[in-house]
């Protein structure tokens, strides 16, 4: 399993959001992660159009990432409007440390710190979509499991009481091996996002805990 070294945490002490993300995602760098027969292994996955999420929303969140015994938290604002998905990572002073935008299939990064981000910002949006986007077509069961093959991955979901409880992703070619597991808790009537979601990335050895403490439709 690949593990990241948080090389930017000290240099970006005033911008933990930006410092954190390279620490978690450096292992995804295709140039640094040899796969079978020497082929590079990045962070596989297909980005989806933002309008597949459904309603236009804005969520205020607190993200805590864990890797190699370390952890760091930052606040963020995630918004979706029409075919645009926007993630703004906030500094301790509540000013934007970085902005990641997905529009027309392209991911743009506005890095507002003096430090270079040593990974593809696409990886951030992949995690956002794995947690919050619908991945299996059709109506889900009120209670039970369902699965779907898409873009070289097997996606499995578990539902209870009409709410999504767990989602798992596994590569059909087992590159990388293992799975990504997402669990959900704290659903409330009328909410579009659960109070808490946890992504355990077994491909690259990190965990993201995401608390949505305010949400609205826009």
C-alpha positions in Angstrom: 0.0 0.0 0.0 1.2 3.5 -0.8 1.5 6.0 2.0 2.1 9.7 1.8 4.7 11.8 3.5 3.2 15.2 4.6 6.1 17.3 3.3 4.2 20.6 3.2 2.6 20.7 6.6 5.2 22.8 8.3 5.6 25.2 5.3 1.9 25.8 5.2 1.1 25.9 8.9 -1.1 28.9 8.3 -3.0 27.2 5.5 -3.7 23.7 6.9 -6.3 23.0 4.2 -3.7 23.2 1.4 -1.0 21.6 3.5 -3.2 18.6 4.3 -4.3 17.8 0.8 -0.8 17.2 -0.7 -0.1 14.9 2.3 -3.1 12.7 1.6 -2.8 12.7 -2.2 0.9 12.6 -2.9 0.6 8.8 -3.1 -1.7 9.3 -6.0 1.0 10.9 -8.2 1.2 8.6 -11.3 4.9 9.3 -11.6 5.6 8.0 -8.1 3.4 4.9 -7.8 4.6 2.0 -10.0 2.0 -0.6 -10.7 2.2 -4.1 -12.2 5.0 -4.5 -14.8 6.3 -1.0 -14.0 3.1 0.8 -15.2 2.2 3.9 -13.2 -0.8 3.8 -11.0 -2.4 7.1 -10.3 -5.8 7.7 -8.7 -8.2 5.9 -11.2 -11.7 7.1 -11.7 -14.0 9.0 -14.0 -15.3 12.4 -13.1 -19.0 12.9 -13.7 -20.9 16.0 -14.8 -21.8 18.1 -11.8 -25.5 18.3 -12.9 -25.7 14.6 -12.0 -25.7 15.5 -8.3 -29.3 16.8 -8.6 -30.3 20.0 -6.8 -28.0 23.0 -6.6 -26.6 23.1 -3.1 -24.1 24.8 -0.8 -22.6 22.9 2.2 -20.4 24.1 4.9 -18.1 21.3 6.0 -15.3 20.4 8.4 -12.8 17.9 6.9 -10.4 15.8 9.0 -7.8 13.7 7.2 -5.9 10.9 8.8 -2.7 9.3 7.3 0.3 7.5 8.8 -0.8 8.3 12.3 -1.2 12.0 11.6 -4.3 14.1 11.3 -5.3 17.6 10.4 -8.6 19.4 9.9 -9.8 22.3 7.8 -13.1 23.9 6.9 -14.5 24.1 3.4 -17.5 25.2 1.4 -18.7 22.8 -1.2 -21.2 24.1 -3.7 -22.9 22.8 -6.9 -24.7 25.1 -9.3 -25.9 23.7 -12.6 -22.9 22.1 -14.3 -20.3 23.6 -11.9 -18.8 22.0 -8.8 -16.8 24.2 -6.5 -14.7 23.4 -3.4 -13.2 26.2 -1.4 -10.7 25.3 1.3 -10.6 27.8 4.1 -7.6 29.0 6.2 -7.9 29.4 10.0 -8.8 33.1 9.2 -11.7 31.8 7.1 -10.1 33.1 3.9 -9.8 30.9 0.8 -6.6 28.9 0.8 -7.5 27.1 -2.5 -10.4 26.9 -4.9 -11.0 23.8 -7.0 -13.6 24.1 -9.8 -15.0 21.4 -12.1 -16.8 22.7 -15.2 -17.2 21.3 -18.7 -15.1 18.3 -17.7 -12.1 20.4 -16.7 -10.7 20.8 -13.2 -9.1 24.1 -12.4 -7.1 25.0 -9.2 -6.8 28.5 -7.9 -3.9 28.1 -5.3 -3.8 31.2 -3.1 -0.7 30.2 -1.2 3.0 30.5 -2.3 3.4 26.7 -2.2 3.0 24.5 -5.3 0.4 21.7 -5.0 2.2 18.5 -6.0 -0.7 16.5 -7.3 -3.5 16.7 -9.8 -6.5 18.7 -8.3 -8.7 16.2 -10.2 -8.0 13.8 -7.3 -9.9 16.1 -4.9 -13.0 16.1 -7.0 -12.8 12.3 -7.4 -13.1 12.0 -3.6 -16.0 14.5 -3.5 -17.9 12.6 -6.1 -17.3 9.2 -4.6 -18.8 10.4 -1.4 -21.8 12.5 -2.5 -22.7 11.7 -6.1 -25.2 9.0 -7.2 -23.3 6.1 -8.7 -26.0 3.5 -9.4 -28.9 4.2 -11.8 -32.5 3.5 -10.8 -34.4 3.7 -7.5 -32.5 2.3 -4.6 -34.1 -0.3 -2.2 -35.5 1.0 1.0 -33.5 -1.8 2.7 -30.9 -4.0 1.2 -27.9 -3.9 -1.1 -27.3 -3.2 -4.8 -24.3 -3.1 -7.1 -23.3 -1.7 -10.5 -20.3 -2.0 -12.8 -19.1 1.4 -14.2 -15.8 2.5 -15.8 -13.9 -0.5 -14.6 -15.1 -0.4 -11.1 -17.6 -2.4 -9.0 -19.7 -0.1 -6.9 -21.8 -1.6 -4.0 -24.3 0.2 -1.8 -26.1 -0.7 1.4 -29.4 1.0 2.2 -31.6 1.1 5.4 -34.7 3.0 6.0 -34.5 4.6 2.6 -31.1 6.1 3.4 -27.6 5.3 2.1 -25.5 3.7 4.8 -22.4 2.5 3.0 -20.8 2.6 -0.5 -17.8 0.6 -1.7 -15.6 0.9 -4.8 -13.3 -1.8 -6.1 -11.3 -1.8 -9.3 -12.2 -4.8 -11.5 -8.5 -5.2 -12.5 -7.4 -4.9 -8.9 -5.1 -2.0 -9.7 -4.8 -0.7 -7.2 -5.8 -3.6 -4.9 -8.3 -3.2 -2.1 -11.3 -0.9 -1.9 -12.6 2.5 -1.0 -15.3 2.4 1.6 -17.6 5.3 2.5 -20.0 5.2 5.5 -22.8 7.7 6.2 -24.6 8.7 9.4 -26.8 11.5 10.7 -29.4 11.8 8.0 -32.1 14.3 8.8 -35.5 14.8 7.1 -35.1 17.2 4.2 -31.3 17.0 4.1 -29.3 16.5 0.9 -26.2 15.4 2.7 -25.7 13.4 5.9 -24.3 15.0 9.0 -21.2 12.8 8.8 -19.5 10.8 6.0 -16.2 8.9 6.3 -14.1 7.8 3.3 -11.6 5.1 4.0 -9.2 4.9 1.0 -7.7 1.4 1.1 -5.9 2.1 -2.2 -3.7 4.7 -0.7 -4.0 4.5 3.0 -5.8 7.6 4.2 -9.2 8.4 5.8 -11.3 11.5 5.4 -14.0 12.4 8.0 -16.4 15.0 6.6 -18.9 16.8 8.8 -21.5 18.9 7.1 -22.7 21.4 9.7 -24.7 23.7 7.5 -26.5 23.0 4.2 -28.9 24.8 1.9 -30.3 24.7 -1.6 -29.4 27.6 -3.8 
